[in-house]
Amino acid sequence: MSENNKSQETSKENIGYEFLAEDIEKNKTVAGLAYILFFLPLLVCPDSKFGKFHANQGLLLLITSILGSVLLSIIPFLGWVLLPLFSIAVLVIAIVALINAMNGKVKELPFIGKFRLLK
């Protein structure tokens, strides 16, 4: 297969998104960093669908972690016990998502990944 045909191929995962293989290869590092600074792909590669997907996932994870932390810190005793577990779960999800993005994979976050805040 020629180099030209490879760049025109699309990568399609089970969740129904299509991204150009060239877009994935070019922007996977920045997409991975979206789980640290969600807006980074929006600044560095604003036309990248792959970057926007991971920026959206990073924003969802940030909002969920803030809301979950606030909610659990308000609830006496049980919330205080669950807060460290919640924080560890968010950290693990962020690391797995970062690794997936760096490897060029398109996987939604569990439970919250189906929501779209960035189009």
C-alpha positions in Angstrom: 0.0 0.0 0.0 1.5 3.4 -1.0 2.2 6.1 1.6 -0.5 8.3 0.1 -3.2 5.6 0.6 -2.1 5.1 4.2 -2.6 8.7 5.1 -6.1 8.6 3.6 -7.1 5.6 5.7 -9.4 6.1 8.6 -9.2 4.6 12.1 -12.6 3.5 13.3 -13.1 2.1 16.8 -16.2 0.4 18.3 -17.7 3.6 19.5 -18.4 4.9 16.0 -15.9 7.8 15.5 -13.8 8.1 12.5 -10.4 9.9 12.4 -7.8 10.1 9.7 -4.8 8.0 10.5 -2.6 11.0 9.6 -4.5 13.1 12.2 -4.0 10.5 14.9 -0.3 10.1 14.2 0.3 13.8 14.1 -1.6 14.7 17.2 -1.5 11.8 19.6 1.1 13.3 21.9 -1.0 16.5 22.3 -4.2 14.5 22.7 -2.6 12.5 25.5 -1.6 15.7 27.3 -5.3 16.7 27.2 -5.8 14.6 30.3 -3.4 17.0 32.1 -4.5 20.3 30.5 -7.7 19.7 28.6 -7.5 22.8 26.5 -4.0 22.1 25.1 -5.2 20.3 21.9 -7.7 23.1 21.3 -4.7 25.6 21.2 -2.1 23.4 19.5 -4.2 21.6 16.9 -7.7 23.2 16.7 -8.7 21.4 13.5 -7.9 18.0 14.8 -10.9 15.8 15.4 -8.7 13.4 17.4 -7.4 16.2 19.5 -10.9 17.6 20.2 -12.2 14.1 21.2 -9.5 13.8 23.8 -9.9 17.4 24.9 -13.6 16.7 25.5 -12.7 13.6 27.5 -10.2 15.5 29.6 -12.7 18.2 30.3 -15.3 15.7 31.3 -12.8 14.0 33.7 -11.9 17.4 35.2 -15.5 18.4 35.8 -16.3 15.0 37.3 -13.3 15.1 39.6 -14.2 18.6 40.8 -17.9 17.8 41.4 -17.1 14.4 43.0 -14.6 15.9 45.3 -16.8 18.7 46.4 -19.8 16.4 46.9 -17.8 13.8 48.8 -16.1 16.5 51.0 -19.5 17.8 52.0 -20.9 14.4 53.1 -19.7 13.7 56.7 -17.8 10.5 57.5 -18.8 8.3 54.5 -17.9 11.0 52.0 -14.6 11.6 53.8 -13.8 7.8 53.6 -14.8 7.6 49.9 -13.0 10.7 48.8 -9.5 9.2 48.7 -10.9 6.2 46.8 -12.6 8.5 44.4 -9.4 10.4 43.9 -7.4 7.3 43.2 -10.0 6.1 40.7 -9.9 9.4 38.8 -6.1 9.3 38.8 -6.1 5.7 37.4 -8.7 6.6 34.7 -6.6 9.7 33.7 -3.5 7.6 33.4 -5.2 4.9 31.3 -6.8 7.5 29.1 -3.5 9.3 28.6 -1.8 6.0 27.6 -4.7 5.3 25.2 -4.4 8.7 23.6 -0.6 8.4 23.3 -1.1 5.1 21.5 -3.6 6.6 19.1 -6.6 4.8 20.5 -10.1 6.3 20.7 -11.8 5.0 23.9 -14.5 6.8 25.8 -14.1 7.3 29.6 -16.3 4.9 31.6 -19.7 6.3 32.5 -19.1 9.9 31.5 -17.4 9.5 28.1 -20.6 9.6 26.0 -21.3 13.3 26.8 -20.1 16.0 24.4 -19.2 19.4 25.7 -16.8 20.3 22.9 -18.0 19.9 19.4 
